[in-house]
Amino acid sequence: MKRIYCNKCGHEIKFINGIAHEDYVFVSKEWGYFSQKDGKTQEFVLCEGCVEKLEREFAIPAVWKDTTEML
Ligand SMILES: [Zn+2]
C-alpha cells in the first residue's frame, strides 16, 4: 500500500485499512504560462501541524468557514 508523507516534516500520514485516520492537505498545482514552471504540475502533502505552523507566518489570516456536511 502506498504511504503518504508530509513533504515539509516527513511525518507519515496514518492510514488504517486504506482510510486516512488523520487529515492532511494535498496540493496539486498546474503551473501556467506566467510562471517559471509552465507545463509542470507540482504536488505535495502537508500534515495538520505543518499547516498550522505555515498559517502562523501568514501576513493576512486564512479565511475560515463552517463546513456543512452533506448527509
Ligand atoms: Zn508536517
N, CA, C, O and the ligand as a Tripos MOL2 file, in Angstrom:
@<TRIPOS>MOLECULE
protein
  285   283    72     0     0
PROTEIN
NO_CHARGES

@<TRIPOS>ATOM
      1 N           0.8430   -1.1910    0.0000 N.3       1 MET1
      2 CA          0.0000    0.0000    0.0000 C.3       1 MET1
      3 C           0.8840    1.2500    0.0000 C.2       1 MET1
      4 O           1.9070    1.3180    0.6830 O.2       1 MET1
      5 N           0.4620    2.2130   -0.7730 N.am      2 LYS2
      6 CA          1.2200    3.4660   -0.8890 C.3       2 LYS2
      7 C           1.1950    4.2240    0.4390 C.2       2 LYS2
      8 O           0.1460    4.3510    1.0710 O.2       2 LYS2
      9 N           2.3400    4.7170    0.8480 N.am      3 ARG3
     10 CA          2.4250    5.5150    2.0650 C.3       3 ARG3
     11 C           2.4540    6.9860    1.6910 C.2       3 ARG3
     12 O           3.0000    7.3600    0.6540 O.2       3 ARG3
     13 N           1.8650    7.8190    2.5400 N.am      4 ILE4
     14 CA          1.8130    9.2560    2.2820 C.3       4 ILE4
     15 C           2.5370    9.9740    3.4120 C.2       4 ILE4
     16 O           2.2750    9.7340    4.5910 O.2       4 ILE4
     17 N           3.4460   10.8520    3.0320 N.am      5 TYR5
     18 CA          4.2590   11.5830    3.9970 C.3       5 TYR5
     19 C           4.0580   13.0860    3.8100 C.2       5 TYR5
     20 O           3.8430   13.5660    2.6970 O.2       5 TYR5
     21 N           4.1320   13.8050    4.9090 N.am      6 CYS6
     22 CA          4.1520   15.2680    4.8410 C.3       6 CYS6
     23 C           5.4720   15.6860    4.1960 C.2       6 CYS6
     24 O           6.5450   15.3090    4.6670 O.2       6 CYS6
     25 N           5.3900   16.4590    3.1290 N.am      7 ASN7
     26 CA          6.6110   16.8630    2.4350 C.3       7 ASN7
     27 C           7.4690   17.8130    3.2690 C.2       7 ASN7
     28 O           8.6820   17.8870    3.0710 O.2       7 ASN7
     29 N           6.8480   18.5400    4.1990 N.am      8 LYS8
     30 CA          7.6170   19.5350    4.9650 C.3       8 LYS8
     31 C           8.3980   18.8900    6.1070 C.2       8 LYS8
     32 O           9.5820   19.1800    6.2810 O.2       8 LYS8
     33 N           7.7440   18.0040    6.9040 N.am      9 CYS9
     34 CA          8.4100   17.4710    8.1000 C.3       9 CYS9
     35 C           8.7050   15.9750    8.0060 C.2       9 CYS9
     36 O           9.4150   15.4340    8.8530 O.2       9 CYS9
     37 N           8.1710   15.3040    6.9910 N.am     10 GLY10
     38 CA          8.4490   13.8890    6.8190 C.3      10 GLY10
     39 C           7.5310   12.9620    7.6030 C.2      10 GLY10
     40 O           7.6690   11.7410    7.5280 O.2      10 GLY10
     41 N           6.5910   13.5350    8.3570 N.am     11 HIS11
     42 CA          5.6430   12.7380    9.1480 C.3      11 HIS11
     43 C           4.8040   11.8480    8.2290 C.2      11 HIS11
     44 O           4.3220   12.3030    7.1910 O.2      11 HIS11
     45 N           4.6330   10.5850    8.6100 N.am     12 GLU12
     46 CA          3.8070    9.6720    7.8170 C.3      12 GLU12
     47 C           2.3450    9.8340    8.2080 C.2      12 GLU12
     48 O           1.9980    9.7270    9.3840 O.2      12 GLU12
     49 N           1.4890   10.0900    7.2270 N.am     13 ILE13
     50 CA          0.0500   10.2170    7.4790 C.3      13 ILE13
     51 C          -0.4850    8.8250    7.8220 C.2      13 ILE13
     52 O          -0.2280    7.8520    7.1140 O.2      13 ILE13
     53 N          -1.2320    8.7550    8.9220 N.am     14 LYS14
     54 CA         -1.6890    7.4650    9.4380 C.3      14 LYS14
     55 C          -2.9000    6.9440    8.6560 C.2      14 LYS14
     56 O          -3.9450    7.5920    8.5950 O.2      14 LYS14
     57 N          -2.7360    5.7730    8.0670 N.am     15 PHE15
     58 CA         -3.8210    5.0890    7.3680 C.3      15 PHE15
     59 C          -4.0770    3.7510    8.0390 C.2      15 PHE15
     60 O          -3.1330    3.0470    8.3970 O.2      15 PHE15
     61 N          -5.3430    3.3910    8.2160 N.am     16 ILE16
     62 CA         -5.7180    2.0610    8.6980 C.3      16 ILE16
     63 C          -6.6950    1.4850    7.6830 C.2      16 ILE16
     64 O          -7.7330    2.0820    7.3970 O.2      16 ILE16
     65 N          -6.3550    0.3270    7.1440 N.am     17 ASN17
     66 CA         -7.1760   -0.3190    6.1080 C.3      17 ASN17
     67 C          -7.5210    0.6330    4.9620 C.2      17 ASN17
     68 O          -8.6470    0.6510    4.4660 O.2      17 ASN17
     69 N          -6.5390    1.4100    4.5620 N.am     18 GLY18
     70 CA         -6.7260    2.2810    3.4080 C.3      18 GLY18
     71 C          -7.4840    3.5610    3.6900 C.2      18 GLY18
     72 O          -7.7360    4.3440    2.7740 O.2      18 GLY18
     73 N          -7.8540    3.7920    4.9550 N.am     19 ILE19
     74 CA         -8.6140    5.0010    5.3010 C.3      19 ILE19
     75 C          -7.7260    5.9070    6.1510 C.2      19 ILE19
     76 O          -7.1440    5.4700    7.1440 O.2      19 ILE19
     77 N          -7.6300    7.1800    5.7460 N.am     20 ALA20
     78 CA         -6.8100    8.1380    6.4870 C.3      20 ALA20
     79 C          -7.3940    8.3430    7.8780 C.2      20 ALA20
     80 O          -8.5830    8.6300    8.0150 O.2      20 ALA20
     81 N          -6.5650    8.1980    8.9150 N.am     21 HIS21
     82 CA         -7.0020    8.4240   10.2930 C.3      21 HIS21
     83 C          -6.4630    9.7260   10.8470 C.2      21 HIS21
     84 O          -6.4820    9.9570   12.0560 O.2      21 HIS21
     85 N          -5.9900   10.5620    9.9670 N.am     22 GLU22
     86 CA         -5.6880   11.9440   10.3090 C.3      22 GLU22
     87 C          -5.8330   12.7450    9.0260 C.2      22 GLU22
     88 O          -5.6220   12.2310    7.9280 O.2      22 GLU22
     89 N          -6.1910   13.9950    9.1820 N.am     23 ASP23
     90 CA         -6.4380   14.8060    7.9900 C.3      23 ASP23
     91 C          -5.1420   15.4620    7.5370 C.2      23 ASP23
     92 O          -4.2150   15.6460    8.3250 O.2      23 ASP23
     93 N          -5.0940   15.8000    6.2960 N.am     24 TYR24
     94 CA         -3.9010   16.4300    5.7300 C.3      24 TYR24
     95 C          -4.3120   17.2390    4.5120 C.2      24 TYR24
     96 O          -5.4370   17.1220    4.0250 O.2      24 TYR24
     97 N          -3.3940   18.0560    4.0280 N.am     25 VAL25
     98 CA         -3.6360   18.8770    2.8430 C.3      25 VAL25
     99 C          -2.8790   18.2670    1.6820 C.2      25 VAL25
    100 O          -1.7010   17.9310    1.8010 O.2      25 VAL25
    101 N          -3.5600   18.1280    0.5650 N.am     26 PHE26
    102 CA         -2.9140   17.6940   -0.6740 C.3      26 PHE26
    103 C          -3.0290   18.8220   -1.6800 C.2      26 PHE26
    104 O          -4.1280   19.2710   -2.0060 O.2      26 PHE26
    105 N          -1.8850   19.2770   -2.1700 N.am     27 VAL27
    106 CA         -1.8580   20.3570   -3.1550 C.3      27 VAL27
    107 C          -1.4050   19.7960   -4.4890 C.2      27 VAL27
    108 O          -0.3800   19.1210   -4.5790 O.2      27 VAL27
    109 N          -2.1830   20.0830   -5.5260 N.am     28 SER28
    110 CA         -1.7880   19.7400   -6.8910 C.3      28 SER28
    111 C          -1.9480   21.0030   -7.7140 C.2      28 SER28
    112 O          -3.0660   21.4650   -7.9440 O.2      28 SER28
    113 N          -0.8520   21.5510   -8.1470 N.am     29 LYS29
    114 CA         -0.8640   22.8380   -8.8420 C.3      29 LYS29
    115 C          -0.2820   22.6980  -10.2390 C.2      29 LYS29
    116 O           0.8820   22.3380  -10.4120 O.2      29 LYS29
    117 N          -1.1180   22.9920  -11.2370 N.am     30 GLU30
    118 CA         -0.6550   23.0560  -12.6260 C.3      30 GLU30
    119 C          -0.1670   24.4690  -12.8760 C.2      30 GLU30
    120 O          -0.9640   25.4050  -12.9430 O.2      30 GLU30
    121 N           1.1260   24.6240  -13.0150 N.am     31 TRP31
    122 CA          1.6880   25.9530  -13.2430 C.3      31 TRP31
    123 C           1.4360   26.3800  -14.6730 C.2      31 TRP31
    124 O           1.5030   25.5640  -15.5930 O.2      31 TRP31
    125 N           1.1490   27.6420  -14.8600 N.am     32 GLY32
    126 CA          0.7750   28.1430  -16.1770 C.3      32 GLY32
    127 C           1.8170   29.0450  -16.8120 C.2      32 GLY32
    128 O           2.9520   29.1640  -16.3510 O.2      32 GLY32
    129 N           1.3800   29.6650  -17.8780 N.am     33 TYR33
    130 CA          2.2710   30.4080  -18.7610 C.3      33 TYR33
    131 C           3.0510   31.5150  -18.0550 C.2      33 TYR33
    132 O           4.2260   31.7320  -18.3490 O.2      33 TYR33
    133 N           2.4020   32.2140  -17.1250 N.am     34 PHE34
    134 CA          3.0680   33.3580  -16.4970 C.3      34 PHE34
    135 C           3.8900   32.9620  -15.2690 C.2      34 PHE34
    136 O           4.1680   33.7990  -14.4110 O.2      34 PHE34
    137 N           4.2650   31.7240  -15.1870 N.am     35 SER35
    138 CA          5.1640   31.2640  -14.1270 C.3      35 SER35
    139 C           6.4710   30.8040  -14.7700 C.2      35 SER35
    140 O           6.5990   30.7570  -15.9930 O.2      35 SER35
    141 N           7.4210   30.4720  -13.9280 N.am     36 GLN36
    142 CA          8.6870   29.9180  -14.4160 C.3      36 GLN36
    143 C           8.5800   28.4030  -14.5630 C.2      36 GLN36
    144 O           9.5610   27.7390  -14.8950 O.2      36 GLN36
    145 N           7.3930   27.8580  -14.3150 N.am     37 LYS37
    146 CA          7.2140   26.4070  -14.2700 C.3      37 LYS37
    147 C           6.1390   25.9460  -15.2550 C.2      37 LYS37
    148 O           5.4950   24.9180  -15.0420 O.2      37 LYS37
    149 N           5.9520   26.6980  -16.3200 N.am     38 ASP38
    150 CA          4.8940   26.4080  -17.2800 C.3      38 ASP38
    151 C           4.9760   24.9620  -17.7680 C.2      38 ASP38
    152 O           6.0490   24.4710  -18.1180 O.2      38 ASP38
    153 N           3.8260   24.2910  -17.7840 N.am     39 GLY39
    154 CA          3.7770   22.9100  -18.2660 C.3      39 GLY39
    155 C           4.1050   21.8880  -17.2010 C.2      39 GLY39
    156 O           4.1280   20.6910  -17.4850 O.2      39 GLY39
    157 N           4.3600   22.3340  -15.9760 N.am     40 LYS40
    158 CA          4.6930   21.4100  -14.8900 C.3      40 LYS40
    159 C           3.5560   21.3830  -13.8650 C.2      40 LYS40
    160 O           2.9430   22.4110  -13.5760 O.2      40 LYS40
    161 N           3.2880   20.2060  -13.3270 N.am     41 THR41
    162 CA          2.3460   20.0780  -12.2250 C.3      41 THR41
    163 C           3.1330   19.7110  -10.9760 C.2      41 THR41
    164 O           3.9120   18.7570  -10.9720 O.2      41 THR41
    165 N           2.9190   20.4790   -9.9200 N.am     42 GLN42
    166 CA          3.6210   20.2690   -8.6520 C.3      42 GLN42
    167 C           2.6250   19.7010   -7.6480 C.2      42 GLN42
    168 O           1.5080   20.2040   -7.5210 O.2      42 GLN42
    169 N           3.0270   18.6590   -6.9390 N.am     43 GLU43
    170 CA          2.1490   18.0670   -5.9300 C.3      43 GLU43
    171 C           2.9060   17.8910   -4.6260 C.2      43 GLU43
    172 O           4.0740   17.5020   -4.6230 O.2      43 GLU43
    173 N           2.2280   18.1820   -3.5090 N.am     44 PHE44
    174 CA          2.8140   17.9040   -2.2070 C.3      44 PHE44
    175 C           1.7340   17.7690   -1.1490 C.2      44 PHE44
    176 O           0.5840   18.1630   -1.3430 O.2      44 PHE44
    177 N           2.1430   17.2010   -0.0260 N.am     45 VAL45
    178 CA          1.2580   16.9440    1.1090 C.3      45 VAL45
    179 C           1.7920   17.7160    2.3090 C.2      45 VAL45
    180 O           3.0030   17.7950    2.5160 O.2      45 VAL45
    181 N           0.8850   18.2830    3.0950 N.am     46 LEU46
    182 CA          1.2520   18.9060    4.3700 C.3      46 LEU46
    183 C           0.3880   18.3060    5.4710 C.2      46 LEU46
    184 O          -0.8250   18.1750    5.3080 O.2      46 LEU46
    185 N           1.0040   17.9430    6.5870 N.am     47 CYS47
    186 CA          0.2440   17.4350    7.7270 C.3      47 CYS47
    187 C          -0.4280   18.6160    8.4410 C.2      47 CYS47
    188 O          -0.1100   19.7760    8.1790 O.2      47 CYS47
    189 N          -1.3460   18.3060    9.3330 N.am     48 GLU48
    190 CA         -2.0960   19.3640   10.0210 C.3      48 GLU48
    191 C          -1.1680   20.2870   10.8090 C.2      48 GLU48
    192 O          -1.3600   21.5030   10.8130 O.2      48 GLU48
    193 N          -0.1640   19.7150   11.4740 N.am     49 GLY49
    194 CA          0.7680   20.5180   12.2690 C.3      49 GLY49
    195 C           1.5390   21.4990   11.4060 C.2      49 GLY49
    196 O           1.7520   22.6450   11.8020 O.2      49 GLY49
    197 N           1.9610   21.0540   10.2260 N.am     50 CYS50
    198 CA          2.7250   21.9410    9.3430 C.3      50 CYS50
    199 C           1.8300   23.0290    8.7650 C.2      50 CYS50
    200 O           2.2920   24.1490    8.5460 O.2      50 CYS50
    201 N           0.5590   22.7240    8.5120 N.am     51 VAL51
    202 CA         -0.3620   23.7540    8.0400 C.3      51 VAL51
    203 C          -0.5280   24.8140    9.1210 C.2      51 VAL51
    204 O          -0.5700   26.0060    8.8160 O.2      51 VAL51
    205 N          -0.6240   24.3960   10.3810 N.am     52 GLU52
    206 CA         -0.7640   25.3570   11.4800 C.3      52 GLU52
    207 C           0.4740   26.2430   11.5850 C.2      52 GLU52
    208 O           0.3600   27.4530   11.7790 O.2      52 GLU52
    209 N           1.6620   25.6400   11.4560 N.am     53 LYS53
    210 CA          2.8980   26.4290   11.5070 C.3      53 LYS53
    211 C           2.9590   27.4130   10.3450 C.2      53 LYS53
    212 O           3.3290   28.5730   10.5250 O.2      53 LYS53
    213 N           2.5970   26.9470    9.1570 N.am     54 LEU54
    214 CA          2.6120   27.7970    7.9640 C.3      54 LEU54
    215 C           1.6540   28.9680    8.1300 C.2      54 LEU54
    216 O           1.9690   30.1040    7.7740 O.2      54 LEU54
    217 N           0.4800   28.6720    8.6780 N.am     55 GLU55
    218 CA         -0.5420   29.7070    8.8130 C.3      55 GLU55
    219 C          -0.0700   30.8230    9.7550 C.2      55 GLU55
    220 O          -0.4120   31.9890    9.5550 O.2      55 GLU55
    221 N           0.7110   30.4670   10.7780 N.am     56 ARG56
    222 CA          1.2130   31.4830   11.7090 C.3      56 ARG56
    223 C           2.1340   32.4830   11.0210 C.2      56 ARG56
    224 O           2.3590   33.5780   11.5360 O.2      56 ARG56
    225 N           2.6730   32.1080    9.8500 N.am     57 GLU57
    226 CA          3.5670   33.0060    9.0970 C.3      57 GLU57
    227 C           2.8130   33.8880    8.1160 C.2      57 GLU57
    228 O           3.4120   34.7540    7.4780 O.2      57 GLU57
    229 N           1.4950   33.6790    7.9840 N.am     58 PHE58
    230 CA          0.7070   34.4610    7.0280 C.3      58 PHE58
    231 C           0.6300   35.9170    7.4740 C.2      58 PHE58
    232 O           0.3980   36.1930    8.6510 O.2      58 PHE58
    233 N           0.8270   36.8600    6.5340 N.am     59 ALA59
    234 CA          0.6250   38.2770    6.8200 C.3      59 ALA59
    235 C          -0.8670   38.5740    6.9080 C.2      59 ALA59
    236 O          -1.2950   39.4160    7.6970 O.2      59 ALA59
    237 N          -1.6460   37.8840    6.1010 N.am     60 ILE60
    238 CA         -3.1040   38.0510    6.0810 C.3      60 ILE60
    239 C          -3.6990   36.7050    6.4920 C.2      60 ILE60
    240 O          -3.4120   35.6860    5.8620 O.2      60 ILE60
    241 N          -4.5150   36.6890    7.5300 N.am     61 PRO61
    242 CA         -5.0220   35.4020    8.0160 C.3      61 PRO61
    243 C          -5.8210   34.6310    6.9630 C.2      61 PRO61
    244 O          -6.4530   35.2170    6.0840 O.2      61 PRO61
    245 N          -5.7750   33.3280    7.0750 N.am     62 ALA62
    246 CA         -6.5830   32.4670    6.2040 C.3      62 ALA62
    247 C          -8.0610   32.7380    6.4580 C.2      62 ALA62
    248 O          -8.4470   33.2010    7.5320 O.2      62 ALA62
    249 N          -8.8680   32.4470    5.4680 N.am     63 VAL63
    250 CA        -10.3220   32.5510    5.6100 C.3      63 VAL63
    251 C         -10.8280   31.2310    6.1700 C.2      63 VAL63
    252 O         -10.4830   30.1610    5.6690 O.2      63 VAL63
    253 N         -11.6500   31.3120    7.2150 N.am     64 TRP64
    254 CA        -12.2440   30.1100    7.8010 C.3      64 TRP64
    255 C         -13.7470   30.1500    7.6120 C.2      64 TRP64
    256 O         -14.3830   31.1830    7.8190 O.2      64 TRP64
    257 N         -14.3090   29.0250    7.2190 N.am     65 LYS65
    258 CA        -15.7610   28.9130    7.0360 C.3      65 LYS65
    259 C         -16.2150   27.6460    7.7390 C.2      65 LYS65
    260 O         -15.4580   26.6850    7.8660 O.2      65 LYS65
    261 N         -17.4640   27.6580    8.1930 N.am     66 ASP66
    262 CA        -18.0230   26.4230    8.7390 C.3      66 ASP66
    263 C         -18.2710   25.4500    7.5950 C.2      66 ASP66
    264 O         -18.7770   25.8270    6.5380 O.2      66 ASP66
    265 N         -17.9110   24.2090    7.8200 N.am     67 THR67
    266 CA        -18.1400   23.1890    6.8140 C.3      67 THR67
    267 C         -19.4730   22.5170    7.1010 C.2      67 THR67
    268 O         -19.6960   21.9730    8.1820 O.2      67 THR67
    269 N         -20.3490   22.5680    6.1110 N.am     68 THR68
    270 CA        -21.6490   21.9180    6.2710 C.3      68 THR68
    271 C         -21.5610   20.5420    5.6420 C.2      68 THR68
    272 O         -21.2920   20.4050    4.4480 O.2      68 THR68
    273 N         -21.7860   19.5380    6.4470 N.am     69 GLU69
    274 CA        -21.7180   18.1710    5.9150 C.3      69 GLU69
    275 C         -22.9910   17.8230    5.1760 C.2      69 GLU69
    276 O         -24.0970   18.1030    5.6380 O.2      69 GLU69
    277 N         -22.8130   17.2050    4.0130 N.am     70 MET70
    278 CA        -23.9650   16.7420    3.2380 C.3      70 MET70
    279 C         -24.3240   15.3540    3.7180 C.2      70 MET70
    280 O         -23.5350   14.4190    3.5780 O.2      70 MET70
    281 N         -25.5110   15.2150    4.2840 N.am     71 LEU71
    282 CA        -25.9320   13.9000    4.8000 C.3      71 LEU71
    283 C         -27.0270   13.3110    3.9340 C.2      71 LEU71
    284 O         -27.5080   12.2120    4.2100 O.2      71 LEU71
    285 ZN          4.3380   18.0050    8.5680 Zn       72 ZN72
@<TRIPOS>BOND
     1     1     2 1
     2     2     3 1
     3     3     4 2
     4     3     5 am
     5     5     6 1
     6     6     7 1
     7     7     8 2
     8     7     9 am
     9     9    10 1
    10    10    11 1
    11    11    12 2
    12    11    13 am
    13    13    14 1
    14    14    15 1
    15    15    16 2
    16    15    17 am
    17    17    18 1
    18    18    19 1
    19    19    20 2
    20    19    21 am
    21    21    22 1
    22    22    23 1
    23    23    24 2
    24    23    25 am
    25    25    26 1
    26    26    27 1
    27    27    28 2
    28    27    29 am
    29    29    30 1
    30    30    31 1
    31    31    32 2
    32    31    33 am
    33    33    34 1
    34    34    35 1
    35    35    36 2
    36    35    37 am
    37    37    38 1
    38    38    39 1
    39    39    40 2
    40    39    41 am
    41    41    42 1
    42    42    43 1
    43    43    44 2
    44    43    45 am
    45    45    46 1
    46    46    47 1
    47    47    48 2
    48    47    49 am
    49    49    50 1
    50    50    51 1
    51    51    52 2
    52    51    53 am
    53    53    54 1
    54    54    55 1
    55    55    56 2
    56    55    57 am
    57    57    58 1
    58    58    59 1
    59    59    60 2
    60    59    61 am
    61    61    62 1
    62    62    63 1
    63    63    64 2
    64    63    65 am
    65    65    66 1
    66    66    67 1
    67    67    68 2
    68    67    69 am
    69    69    70 1
    70    70    71 1
    71    71    72 2
    72    71    73 am
    73    73    74 1
    74    74    75 1
    75    75    76 2
    76    75    77 am
    77    77    78 1
    78    78    79 1
    79    79    80 2
    80    79    81 am
    81    81    82 1
    82    82    83 1
    83    83    84 2
    84    83    85 am
    85    85    86 1
    86    86    87 1
    87    87    88 2
    88    87    89 am
    89    89    90 1
    90    90    91 1
    91    91    92 2
    92    91    93 am
    93    93    94 1
    94    94    95 1
    95    95    96 2
    96    95    97 am
    97    97    98 1
    98    98    99 1
    99    99   100 2
   100    99   101 am
   101   101   102 1
   102   102   103 1
   103   103   104 2
   104   103   105 am
   105   105   106 1
   106   106   107 1
   107   107   108 2
   108   107   109 am
   109   109   110 1
   110   110   111 1
   111   111   112 2
   112   111   113 am
   113   113   114 1
   114   114   115 1
   115   115   116 2
   116   115   117 am
   117   117   118 1
   118   118   119 1
   119   119   120 2
   120   119   121 am
   121   121   122 1
   122   122   123 1
   123   123   124 2
   124   123   125 am
   125   125   126 1
   126   126   127 1
   127   127   128 2
   128   127   129 am
   129   129   130 1
   130   130   131 1
   131   131   132 2
   132   131   133 am
   133   133   134 1
   134   134   135 1
   135   135   136 2
   136   135   137 am
   137   137   138 1
   138   138   139 1
   139   139   140 2
   140   139   141 am
   141   141   142 1
   142   142   143 1
   143   143   144 2
   144   143   145 am
   145   145   146 1
   146   146   147 1
   147   147   148 2
   148   147   149 am
   149   149   150 1
   150   150   151 1
   151   151   152 2
   152   151   153 am
   153   153   154 1
   154   154   155 1
   155   155   156 2
   156   155   157 am
   157   157   158 1
   158   158   159 1
   159   159   160 2
   160   159   161 am
   161   161   162 1
   162   162   163 1
   163   163   164 2
   164   163   165 am
   165   165   166 1
   166   166   167 1
   167   167   168 2
   168   167   169 am
   169   169   170 1
   170   170   171 1
   171   171   172 2
   172   171   173 am
   173   173   174 1
   174   174   175 1
   175   175   176 2
   176   175   177 am
   177   177   178 1
   178   178   179 1
   179   179   180 2
   180   179   181 am
   181   181   182 1
   182   182   183 1
   183   183   184 2
   184   183   185 am
   185   185   186 1
   186   186   187 1
   187   187   188 2
   188   187   189 am
   189   189   190 1
   190   190   191 1
   191   191   192 2
   192   191   193 am
   193   193   194 1
   194   194   195 1
   195   195   196 2
   196   195   197 am
   197   197   198 1
   198   198   199 1
   199   199   200 2
   200   199   201 am
   201   201   202 1
   202   202   203 1
   203   203   204 2
   204   203   205 am
   205   205   206 1
   206   206   207 1
   207   207   208 2
   208   207   209 am
   209   209   210 1
   210   210   211 1
   211   211   212 2
   212   211   213 am
   213   213   214 1
   214   214   215 1
   215   215   216 2
   216   215   217 am
   217   217   218 1
   218   218   219 1
   219   219   220 2
   220   219   221 am
   221   221   222 1
   222   222   223 1
   223   223   224 2
   224   223   225 am
   225   225   226 1
   226   226   227 1
   227   227   228 2
   228   227   229 am
   229   229   230 1
   230   230   231 1
   231   231   232 2
   232   231   233 am
   233   233   234 1
   234   234   235 1
   235   235   236 2
   236   235   237 am
   237   237   238 1
   238   238   239 1
   239   239   240 2
   240   239   241 am
   241   241   242 1
   242   242   243 1
   243   243   244 2
   244   243   245 am
   245   245   246 1
   246   246   247 1
   247   247   248 2
   248   247   249 am
   249   249   250 1
   250   250   251 1
   251   251   252 2
   252   251   253 am
   253   253   254 1
   254   254   255 1
   255   255   256 2
   256   255   257 am
   257   257   258 1
   258   258   259 1
   259   259   260 2
   260   259   261 am
   261   261   262 1
   262   262   263 1
   263   263   264 2
   264   263   265 am
   265   265   266 1
   266   266   267 1
   267   267   268 2
   268   267   269 am
   269   269   270 1
   270   270   271 1
   271   271   272 2
   272   271   273 am
   273   273   274 1
   274   274   275 1
   275   275   276 2
   276   275   277 am
   277   277   278 1
   278   278   279 1
   279   279   280 2
   280   279   281 am
   281   281   282 1
   282   282   283 1
   283   283   284 2
@<TRIPOS>SUBSTRUCTURE
     1 MET1         2 RESIDUE 1 A MET
     2 LYS2         6 RESIDUE 1 A LYS
     3 ARG3        10 RESIDUE 1 A ARG
     4 ILE4        14 RESIDUE 1 A ILE
     5 TYR5        18 RESIDUE 1 A TYR
     6 CYS6        22 RESIDUE 1 A CYS
     7 ASN7        26 RESIDUE 1 A ASN
     8 LYS8        30 RESIDUE 1 A LYS
     9 CYS9        34 RESIDUE 1 A CYS
    10 GLY10       38 RESIDUE 1 A GLY
    11 HIS11       42 RESIDUE 1 A HIS
    12 GLU12       46 RESIDUE 1 A GLU
    13 ILE13       50 RESIDUE 1 A ILE
    14 LYS14       54 RESIDUE 1 A LYS
    15 PHE15       58 RESIDUE 1 A PHE
    16 ILE16       62 RESIDUE 1 A ILE
    17 ASN17       66 RESIDUE 1 A ASN
    18 GLY18       70 RESIDUE 1 A GLY
    19 ILE19       74 RESIDUE 1 A ILE
    20 ALA20       78 RESIDUE 1 A ALA
    21 HIS21       82 RESIDUE 1 A HIS
    22 GLU22       86 RESIDUE 1 A GLU
    23 ASP23       90 RESIDUE 1 A ASP
    24 TYR24       94 RESIDUE 1 A TYR
    25 VAL25       98 RESIDUE 1 A VAL
    26 PHE26      102 RESIDUE 1 A PHE
    27 VAL27      106 RESIDUE 1 A VAL
    28 SER28      110 RESIDUE 1 A SER
    29 LYS29      114 RESIDUE 1 A LYS
    30 GLU30      118 RESIDUE 1 A GLU
    31 TRP31      122 RESIDUE 1 A TRP
    32 GLY32      126 RESIDUE 1 A GLY
    33 TYR33      130 RESIDUE 1 A TYR
    34 PHE34      134 RESIDUE 1 A PHE
    35 SER35      138 RESIDUE 1 A SER
    36 GLN36      142 RESIDUE 1 A GLN
    37 LYS37      146 RESIDUE 1 A LYS
    38 ASP38      150 RESIDUE 1 A ASP
    39 GLY39      154 RESIDUE 1 A GLY
    40 LYS40      158 RESIDUE 1 A LYS
    41 THR41      162 RESIDUE 1 A THR
    42 GLN42      166 RESIDUE 1 A GLN
    43 GLU43      170 RESIDUE 1 A GLU
    44 PHE44      174 RESIDUE 1 A PHE
    45 VAL45      178 RESIDUE 1 A VAL
    46 LEU46      182 RESIDUE 1 A LEU
    47 CYS47      186 RESIDUE 1 A CYS
    48 GLU48      190 RESIDUE 1 A GLU
    49 GLY49      194 RESIDUE 1 A GLY
    50 CYS50      198 RESIDUE 1 A CYS
    51 VAL51      202 RESIDUE 1 A VAL
    52 GLU52      206 RESIDUE 1 A GLU
    53 LYS53      210 RESIDUE 1 A LYS
    54 LEU54      214 RESIDUE 1 A LEU
    55 GLU55      218 RESIDUE 1 A GLU
    56 ARG56      222 RESIDUE 1 A ARG
    57 GLU57      226 RESIDUE 1 A GLU
    58 PHE58      230 RESIDUE 1 A PHE
    59 ALA59      234 RESIDUE 1 A ALA
    60 ILE60      238 RESIDUE 1 A ILE
    61 PRO61      242 RESIDUE 1 A PRO
    62 ALA62      246 RESIDUE 1 A ALA
    63 VAL63      250 RESIDUE 1 A VAL
    64 TRP64      254 RESIDUE 1 A TRP
    65 LYS65      258 RESIDUE 1 A LYS
    66 ASP66      262 RESIDUE 1 A ASP
    67 THR67      266 RESIDUE 1 A THR
    68 THR68      270 RESIDUE 1 A THR
    69 GLU69      274 RESIDUE 1 A GLU
    70 MET70      278 RESIDUE 1 A MET
    71 LEU71      282 RESIDUE 1 A LEU
    72 ZN72       285 GROUP 0 **** ****
